[in-house]
Amino acid sequence: MKNSKNFSTISTCETTNKEAAHNMKVYRTDEIRNVVLLGHGGCGKTSLVEAMLYVSGATNRMGKVADHNTVSDFDKEEQKREFSISTSLIPIEWEKAKINVLDTPGYFDFVGEVEEAVSAADAAVIVVSGKAGVEVGTEKAWELCDKYKLPRMIYVTEMDVDDASYRQVCEDLTERYGKKIAPHFQPIRENEKLVGYINIVKNAGRRYTGIAQREECEIPDYCLPNLQTLRDSLMEAVAETSEDFMDRYFAGEEFSVEEIRSALRTQVMDGSIVPVGMGSNVQAQGVANLLSDIVRYFPSPDKRSCAGINRKTNEIFEGNYDFAKSKSAYVFKTMVDPFIGKYSFLKVCSGVLKSDDTLYNTGTDSEEKIGKLYTMMGNKPIEVPELHAGDIGAVAKLQDVKTGDTLSTKNTQVLYAKTEFSQPYTYMKYVVKAKGDEDKVSQALAKMMAEDVTLKAVNDSENRQSLLYGMGDQHLEVVISKLAARYKVDVELETPKVAFRETIRKNSDVDTKYKKQSGGHGQYGHVKMKFEPSGDLETPYVFEQIVVGGAVPKNYFPAVEKGLQESVVKGPLAGYPVVGVKAVLYDGSYHPVDSSEMAFKTATTQAFKKGFMEASPVLLEPIANIRVTVPDEFTGDVMGDLNKRRGRVLGMTPVQGGKQIIEADIPMTGVFGYCTVLRSMTGGRGTYEYEFVRYEQAPSDVQEKEIAKKVSEE
């Protein structure tokens, strides 16, 4: 067995190891595997990367998440919290191939990072803890693979822990996803400990002799019944790949190891089989098998398709990771490191990228000079002379390039479709603590938004507040923490103000005179106005004048309108913007000397206040249309909770995967904090989206509260 070599040669000396890392060779397209690690938070993805680095000889000791020394969790925030926040790229050299491992965060708040990684991957390893079993994150990982049509394997970790159960995980997976779940290994346990495994494809046993070391052994008798069952189902799956195999299978013939592997490769690539492996990250057991299986069964990029639009000809450009075609690359991620600057991570979609190439950014219509090309080992750049089609690398300091851009040649201007990212719906108001730090904060947030596509900073000028949108409370918390640690600015999160509106329900008629006499020039403006509901809540006011006989001269009409314009910005009821008012100027008077625009504007402002308050004023609240997607069993709870939030359920639509979309109209005040409640109600399985639809009259208790708030602020 090629990889059953003794790994003790690894730690010969650290220098060779460092050199190896700095001289990464150039790999051809068929030698590359782009693999994303997916799974629930805490299932062991980052520790698995550590074990992969160790077993492949890239490092001579394994880092631990708890010791804050892992290669992929290099960020201070990640070390502090002991979980991944962003995706990191770790290239691993194994059996003449290069595996670009994308280690992703497991927590749902950082889903944007996962979506970036999945868009660049050609296959996925879904990591499941043998102890915790199949979790929500496992289901979500599977759904993502389905969406991007990624071939996948399952890797069960923590097999060294005594209450881990491989069999249970395999049963749960089979129950959920059917016959395509195919265990490739069976653990050998003695006295509650993992001591070796059986390779089901080869039908041979291996015993562990030390960290990352193993030797051949006999298959223990007690393993045989279960082995037979697993082997039968594997052979059945192999037989289904061709008629010839099927005939041989029924004739009771054995397949050779090579035949089995070739059949499995086809099936793994088309997604009809999902192999299940297992091991221990801490002991680095099972990791060599996993790396070999990745090289053996997963597709190289040229087996995957990739097409964009040629902007010059408007024809489809089939890049398909073909090194012989014109150069093009897709920027799938941006990293902004305060110390080492900005890196654009890209996947080469066609051609061969070389350092010092000049590429054309189709989105911004500008040329970009590529300096050096790198592969990244976490946050350590390793220089490479070129990147072939299908490879993943990074380029430093590209000024005008952002996530989702396409780089190509000027002659063949290609544009690839941008990745669809989840929309952030959780928001908070943020307040800059120190006066004068506002610019620093907005620059820091701009850098962070370049890095994190699911973060949005919005200036809500109407309510005079700055808002921060993210994927959940934890996400926003991390952003605030990063602002303090990285950019040395303190920001606090507060409950945001809701954008209420004011309007009137009845009519009123007022007569207002503004008169000021003080030696010399006085002020005089006099208006008679009617106010009524305009019926249009989209526009603040409608102005009409029906003045007869020059009671108010024409040249003062703009001043009257100006007075209205200023009055509707902060309504008289609770200081919110006014909508849906029709104002009619029908009479008034003027003074040939003392009248001025200022006087008529002031008279109008006074008339508006009085007229508005006499016309039965009310507060309107914003109503959103919310769509909540949840598994069937949670529909009752979710609907009950929406009712509590004054939501009106409009209907339910069943969707695939045993889920329902519940649609409801809900006041914006009810949307606040909904993310956390929905997650805890559905164990993280529920998702939601909403958009503002209209304004409605707020109930009297809500109005009273808001008006009282205004009084107390004054």
LINHU-V139928 format. One record per run of one state. SS is the DSSP state (H for helix, E for strand, C for the rest). FROM is the first residue (numbers start at 1). TO is the last residue. If there is no record, write none. Layout:
ss	from	to
SS	FROM	TO
SS	FROM	TO
This chain:
ss	from	to
C	1	6
H	7	12
C	13	13
H	14	22
C	23	28
H	29	31
E	32	38
C	39	44
H	45	55
C	56	75
H	76	81
C	82	87
E	88	94
C	95	96
E	97	103
C	104	107
H	108	120
C	121	122
E	123	129
C	130	132
E	133	133
C	134	135
H	136	148
C	149	150
E	151	157
C	158	165
H	166	180
E	181	183
C	184	184
E	185	190
C	191	192
E	193	199
C	200	203
E	204	210
C	211	212
E	213	217
C	218	220
H	221	239
C	240	242
H	243	250
C	251	256
H	257	270
C	271	273
E	274	278
C	279	279
E	280	280
C	281	284
E	285	285
C	286	286
H	287	297
C	298	300
H	301	303
C	304	306
E	307	310
C	311	314
E	315	318
C	319	321
E	322	322
C	323	327
E	328	337
C	338	340
E	341	350
C	351	351
E	352	354
C	355	357
E	358	361
C	362	365
E	366	369
C	370	372
E	373	377
C	378	379
E	380	384
C	385	385
E	386	388
C	389	391
E	392	396
C	397	405
E	406	408
C	409	413
E	414	415
C	416	425
E	426	432
C	433	437
H	438	451
C	452	455
E	456	460
C	461	464
E	465	470
C	471	472
H	473	487
C	488	490
E	491	494
C	495	500
E	501	504
C	505	507
E	508	516
C	517	522
E	523	533
C	534	540
E	541	545
C	546	553
H	554	567
C	568	577
E	578	578
C	579	580
E	581	589
C	590	594
E	595	595
C	596	596
H	597	614
C	615	616
E	617	631
H	632	644
C	645	647
E	648	655
C	656	658
E	659	667
H	668	671
C	672	673
H	674	682
C	683	686
E	687	697
C	698	699
H	700	713
C	714	714
